[in-house]
Amino acid sequence: MSGGAAAVSNTAGAQATFTFTGPSVSWIGGRATFTGIARISLDGVFLTELDTYSKTVEVQVPMFTAAGLTNTRHTLTIEVTGRNNAAASSPWVIVDAFDVPAATISRLQETDPSVTYAGDWVQGDNSRSFSAGFAALSKTPGAQATFTFTGTGIRWVGFRGPQTGIARVSLDGVVAPAVNTYSATEQVQAELFKATGLTDASHTLTIEVTGEQDAASTSPLVVVDAFEVTTSGTRHQETDPGIAYDSAWIQGNRDKAYSEGATLESNTWGSQATITFTGTGSAGSAIRDPSAGSPAYFWMEPSSETSIRMP
């Protein structure tokens, strides 16, 4: 958890109230098989109920973002409803931190096509509650994981424990201080490296196994679990009123570690999702998966309307 701890409750009516000054805010929390439904209000006005259930454990992730606010004083309230998704085992709600202003953060798993591996890595390890359920592991000196991304910040999510070693990290070819991932107690989905204030351009992060370890560690193991990229602009979730869907879309899909927990999906030829916006550009976020079909088509109209159509 951010700062090493979080606040949790499963008591209906329990509230966490955050007062801030700014144009946007993000609630940072967690999702799991045991987390429930929260009620969110801003400045005393009910906004939505948020189902925080997830099939896999996700920590330190954005749960809800309010943007486009006046740059004045606001109050965000998160209330435990005491209810949960039918698939969840309990109604716990987790409050970890708040970002003001809200940052646009994307969590990309270690299996993302932007991550390449060189040397001896074991992929698909599910021995812990890793992000999206899996992680990549290596003890081989010189083995590298390289992640290419575009954004203003990067965070390597990995694992600390009595059995983990020392990694060499470089960003755009510049070597950072060695990262000693040893901890006397296990820390899953732990932040191992972070860089902020980057130019909004393409960057390359390389993680290398040194084969070295802390004197107290039992091995030189290095774990790559996920990456979090901070980008410019504002993210709008699939439930945003500015997005129009035809009838072929299914709501509330939760089978992966999606942005804010859920997606809409369709496998119907010609089905469309259309977002109307004001700005100089847009980007869509989707999923690459063996179960997914051919890439969707994106196109821009002069009215600043982006359409996404299933092939």
N, C-alpha and C positions, 0 to 999 in steps of 0.2 A: 504494500500500500504506500501511497505518497506520504513521505515523512515517517514511514514505518508503522502507521496505525490508521484506523478508520473508525467511524461511528456506525453502529448497526442497530436495527430495531425490527421486531416483528409484532409490535403492539399497535393495534388499530387506533388511529388518531394521533400517534406520536409525530411530531413535526421537527424539521430542521429548517431554520430561517436564516437566510444570508442577506445582509444589507450591503449594497455596493454602489459605487458611482462609475458609470460607464455606458457605452452604447451596446454592450453585449456581455453575455455570461455563459459559461459552460459548467454543468455539474459533472464532476469526475467521480465515478463510483465503480461498481463491480456487478457482474452478471454470473449466474450459476444455475444449477438445477434446483437450488433451494431458495432462490430470490423471487420476490413477488411483485405486486403492482403498487406503484406510487402515484399519488395525486399531486400535480404541480400547479402552483399559482404564482402569478407575478403581480406585484403591487395590489394584492387583495383580489385579483380577478382570476378565476379558474381558467387554466389553459388546456390541460389534457390529463389523461391517465396514461401512465407509461408502464408497460409490462417489461420487467427486467429479467425474465426467465431466459436462460441460454442452455443449450445442450452441453457446452464446455465452459470451464471457468475462465473469465476474463477480468483482469484487475487493472486498475488505473486507466480506465477507458472513459471517453466522453459518453454520458448517458442522455443528456438533453442540452440543447443550446437555444438560447433566446438571443436574436440579433435584430438589428435595425431599430434599437431603442433610442430615445433621446439621451443625450450625454449628461444625465442628471442622476439623482439618487433613486435607487430602486430596491425592492425587496423580493427575493425569490424564496418561495416556501415549498418544501418537499414533505409530503405527508404519507405516512404508512396507512394503507387501506385495510390491511389485515386479510386481503384476498390475494390469490395467486392463480397463475395459469394452471389449467387442468394437468399439465405435464410436470409442474413444479411440486416439490415436496413440502414447501413452507413459504410464508409470505415475507421473509426478511428483505429489508431495504438497506443498501450500503451507501453511505456518504463519505467520500474520501477527501475531496478537495473541490475548489472552484477556480476557474480561470477567468480573469477579467483583464482586458477584453477577451472574448472567446477566441481560442485558437482553432484553426482548421487542421485537425490531426487525422491522418489515415494510418491504421495499423495494417501492415503487410506481413503476411506469414513467411516463415523460412522457406516455404515451397513456391513463393512468388517467382514468376519468370525473370524478374529483375535481379534475383539472387543467383549467383553462379558459384559452384564449388570446385576446388582443385585439391587434389590429394585425397587422403583416406577419411571419409566422413560416413557415419552411420545416420541415415535419415529415417524419419518415421518413428522415432522413439516415443512411446506413450507411457513411460514409467512414472510420470508425474503429471500434475494438472497444468500442462503446458498450454500456451495460447493456442486455441483451435484444436487442442488435444495432442499435438506432436511437436518435436524439436529435432534438430540435427546435432550430432555429437562427434567430437574427435579428440584423440590424444596424440595424434601423429605430428611431430615437429614439421613445420612448413606448410601444413594443410591450411588452405585459405577459403574464406567465404567472402565474396565480393558483392556488394549491393550498390546498384546505380539508381539514383533518384533525382527528382527535381523538387526543390523546396528551400525553405529558409531555416530548417532545423531537422535534426536527426536524433533518434534515440534507439540504442541497441537493447532489446529485451532478451535476457538470458536467464542464467541460473547460478546461484551461489550455494556452496555447501562445503562440507568437510572433504569432499572428494574432487574438487575442481581446482584448476590451475591458473596459469598466467597467460594472458593473450597480448599480442601486439596489434594495436589499432592504428590505421592511417586513414586520413581524410584528404582526398585529392592529392595523394602522394606525400602528405606531411605526416610524419610519425608522431603520435601522441604518447604521453607517458604510459608505461605498461599498465595493463588492467589486471590486478590480482583479484580473481573471482572467488577466492577462499572465504568461507564463513563457517563458524563453529556450528551454526544451525542452518538448515536448508531454507533458501528463499527462492520460491518459484515465481517466474515472470518478473524478475528483478531488473532494475535499470543498471546496466553495466557501463554504458558510455552515452554521453549526451553532448551535442553541439548545437548552439543557437546563433542567431544573428548572421546566418550565411547569406550570400547573394542569392537572389531568386533565380537560380540557374541549375544546370545539371551538375551533380556531384557524385563522387565514388567513395564509398566506405569499404575498407578491407579489414577483415579480422583474421589474424594469423595465430595458429597454435604454436607456442614457443617450445613446448615439451618441458617447460619449467613449472615449478609449483612452490607455494608457500611452504615454509619448514613444517607447518602443522598439517598440511594437506596430505592426503593419501594418494593423489594422482594428479596428472597435468591436464585433466579433462576440461574442454571448453564447449559450451552449449550455446547454440544459436537458435533462438525461439521465435523472434519476430522483430520487426522494425517499425518505428513510428515516425512518420514524416510530417513536418509542419509546412503548410503551404499558404500562400496568400489567397485572398478572396474569401467568400462566405459559402459555406456548405449548406445546401437545402436538402433535407431528408425526403425520402420517397413519399411521405405523408403530407408534404407541404401543399397548401391549397393552390399554389401556383402551378402545380403539375396536374395535367388532365390525362386520364386513362380511359381506354375503351373497355368494354365489358369482359375482355378475354384475360384480364390480369387477376392473379390470386394474391391476396394480401396476407401479411403476417408470417412469411416464411422465415424460420429461425434455425435452419439446420447448419449454419456456419457462423463464424464470428464476424457478423456484418456490422457496418456503421450504425451505431445506436441500436443494434440488436436484431433488426429485421429488414426484410426486403419485400418487394412485389416481384412476381415472376410470371412468365407466360411462355408457352411453347406453341402458340397459335400463329400461323403464318399471317403477316400483315397487321398484327396487333401493334398499337402505338401508345407511347407515353410522350406527352408534349409539355415542355416547360416554357413559360413566358417570363422574360427577365429584362432588366435594364442593366447594361454593362457593355464591356468591350470584348468579352469572350466567355466561353463556358466549357466545362468538361464533364463527362459522365463517368460514374463509377459503377462497375459491374463485377462479374466473377468469371474467372477461368477455371474450368473444372471438367473432368472427363464426362460428367453427366450433362454438361451444358452443350447446347447446339452450336451451330455456326455463328460467327460474330454478328452482332446486331448492326444495323445501318444507322449512322448519325448524319443529319444534315441541318444546315442553318438557312433560315428564311430572312428576307430583309427586315421583317418586323421583330427581329431579335427573338425568334421562337425556335427552340431546338426540338427536333423530333427524334425519337428512338423507335425503330421498327424492327420486329423480329424477322429474320430472313425466312 
